[in-house]
Amino acid sequence: MGDEVRSSLASGVLSLTIHRPEQRNALDREVLKGLREAIQQAAGNRGIRVIALTGAGDKVFCAGADLKSSSSEDEAAGAFSRSDYRALLSEILRCPKPTVALARGHVLAGGMGILLACDLALACDDIHFSTPEINVGMFPMMVLALLYRHVGRKKAAEMLFLGERVPAETALKLGLINHIYPRAQFDAKANEFVGKLAEKSGCILSLGKKAMGHVEDPDLLKDLEYLESALAQVMSTADGKEGMRAFLEKRNPVWKDE
């Protein structure tokens, strides 16, 4: 595991931190690889009862894909991979250990996918949540599958089509997260919450999560595969390429509607 994903284990809780604060904890190939490997290894470790995922610092939990790496065709150079992102969401969903997202900072774009894939989510009360891809000629295809299953069609469509920010209090009411806490109390409250979960039987938690996944939606992983190909279509359009260029060049995009 590289330095971009840091881990620690204490009292049955494996803490995984995306450590790219200067890049708003954006996802590149190394981050995706590090998170996937850590979750895979944790699955068979009986000393781990709970996995907590977070981002370094207090500003951004995760800003989604690193668009600079997304614009690169050289995967060896660290380019963001759609298939690796889908695989990460699948790893989180299928992991036999309960997963908890700890959002001390804003949750954006693909970061929403990670948070929604987790079984539980806690957040500071002064952050916001958004899927702003539409503003740069993209569409949060794989996040779409999870967002629809959390908030329903109408609200999901609003978030996906407009890309506007949702305050933490509203996110709580929508069911995107379980609890919000004042920033000064967040670490203590989050540790207490995760600690309660880690006190349960690891075996029973695992069997329960497997049953929940079977009853909830056995087609979710298939939907993610389809949406990965749909994202590839979006990225191949003229507007998708223009949106990416405009973002990197820090200017307003000029849409061609093609």
N, C-alpha and C positions, 0 to 999 in steps of 0.2 A: 504494500500500500504506500503510495507516494505521500509527499508532504501536503498535498491539496486536500486530502481526507485524513483527519486525525481521529483516533479512537482511544477510549479508555473504558475500563471495566471495573465496576464497584458495586457490591451488594446485589449481584445478579442483573445489573443494568449495563448494557453496552451503549455507550454514547458515541455517536458518529457525527463529526462536525465537518461541513464543507468549509475549507479554510482558504478562501480567496476574497477576503474583505475588500481589497482594492478593486476587484472586478465585480463587486456586488454578489459574490459567491455564485457567479455564473457557471454553467455546466459546460465543461470541455470534455474531451475524451478521457483524460486522466481521472477527472472527478467521477465520471460515470463508471469507469473501470474500478476505481477504488471502492465506491459504494457497493457495487455489485459483488465484488469479491468479499467484502466484509460481511455482507448479509448472507451470502452463501456459506461462509465459514461459521457464522453464528448459528445457522439453522441446525447444525449437528453438535453444537456445544451445550452440554447439559448444565453448565455453569451460568448460562445466559438465559434469563427469563423474559427480559424485555429489551427492545431496541429503541433508543431515543435518537431522533435525527434533528439536527439543527444547523444553522449557518453561523460563521464567525462574526463577532461584533453585534451591534445593536441596530444597525441601519436597515439591512436587507437579509431576510432569511435565505432567499434564493431568487435571482432575477431570471431564471430559465436559461435558455441556450446562450452560450457565448457567441454573439453574432459575428464577431471577428473571425472566430474559428469556423463558424457556419459558412462563411463566404469562401473558405479555402477548400480546394479540391484535394489537398494533400492530407490524407488521414494520418500519415505518419507524423505530420507537424502538429497534431493535436486537434484536428477538425472535429467539431460536434457531429455525432452520428445519430440519425433518427432511429436506427435499429437498436443502438445501445440504450437510447433513452426509453424506448418501448420495453426493452429487456429489463431495465431498472425498475420501471413501474410494475412489471410482471413479478420480478423478484420480491418486491415489497408486498404485493398482494398475496403471493403464494407462500411467503415466509411463515413457518410454523410458530414463530415468536410474535407476540403482540408488538406493534410498532406505534410509537408516539412521536408526532412532529411537535417541536418546540420552537415557536415563531417569536423571536425577540424583535425581528425587523419585518419590513414589508414583504409580502409574498406575491411574486409576479410571474406571469407566463408559465413556463415549464416548472417553476417552483410550486405553482398551484397543483400541478400533477403529483409531485412528490408528497405534498401535504395531504391531498385528497386520497392518495393511495394508502397512506398510513391509517391504521385502525382508529386512532385517536389524535386529537390536535389541541394544543394549548397555545394561547397567544397573549402578548401584551395588549393592553386596551387602547394604545395610541397608534397602532399600525393600520395599514390598509391592505386589501387584497384586490388583484386585478388580472385580467387576461387582455393585455394591451396589443396583442399581435396584429389586430386589424389595422392599427395605426401605422404599421410599417410594412403593409402588403403581405402579411402572413395570416394564418388562422390556427388557433390552438387545437388542432385535430385530436391528438391523443388526450389532452386535458378534457376535451369535450365529453368523452365517454364517461369520465369520472364526475364531471360537473353535473351532467344531466341526472346522474344517479343520486346526487346529493340534494339538489335544489329544485328539480323539475324543469319542464320545458320552457315555460314563459320567462322565468328569472334567468335561466341559463342562456336563453337566446339574447336577452338584454345584455348580459355580461359579455357574451361572445361577440355580438354585433357592434356594441358601443365601446368596449374596452375601458369603461370608467372605473374609478376606484370605489371599492366597497369598504366602509369603515369597519373596524373590528366588532363593534356592537351589532351592526347589521349582519355581519358574517355569522355571528353567534346565533342570531334569530333565524337565519337561513339554514342553519345546520352544517355550515362549513367547518366549524370548530366546536369543541366541547365546552371550553371555559375561557374567559379572559380575565387577566389580573393586572393591577397597576404595575407599572414597570419596576418600582422599588420593591415590590413583593414577588415579582415573577419567579425568580430562581427558587426562593423558599417554597412557594406554592407548587411549582412544577415538580420539584424534588419530592415533596410530600405526596403528590398525586402519583408519580411514577413509582415511588417507594411502595405505596399501597398495592399497586399492580404486581410488583416484583415479589410480594409476600405470598402470592397465590401459588398453587401447584403448577409447575411448568408443564407437566404432562396434561393436566386438565385444560389449561389455557390453550395448548396446542390442538388438542382434540376439538375444543370449542370453536377455535378460529377456523379449523378445517370445515366443520359443520356449517358455520355461518357463511363461509364462502360458497359452499355448495347450494345452500338454500337461497342466498341473496341473488346471485347472478352467475350461472355457469358459462354464459356467453361473453363475459367481459373481455377475456383474453383474446377471443376471436375478433371482437370489435376493435381492439387495439391494433391488431395486425392489419385490418382493413384501413384504419385511420392513418397508419403509418404510410401506406401507399397514397392515401388522399393528400397527406402533407407533401409528399414528393411532387404531386401534381401542382399544388399551390406554388411551391418553390421554383417550378419550371416555367411559370407564366412570366410575361413581360412585367406585370405589375409587382409580382413577387420579387423579381430581381431589382426593379427600380426602388422598391421600398427598402430593401437591404442596403443598396447603395446610398440612398438618401439618409438613412439612419447613421451609417458610418461616416458620411460626409457632413452630418449635422445640418441638414437642410430639409425643407418640406418636399415630400414626394410629388411627382407629376404623374398622375395616373393616366394610363392609356385604355383602361378597361379591357385588357386582353392579356 
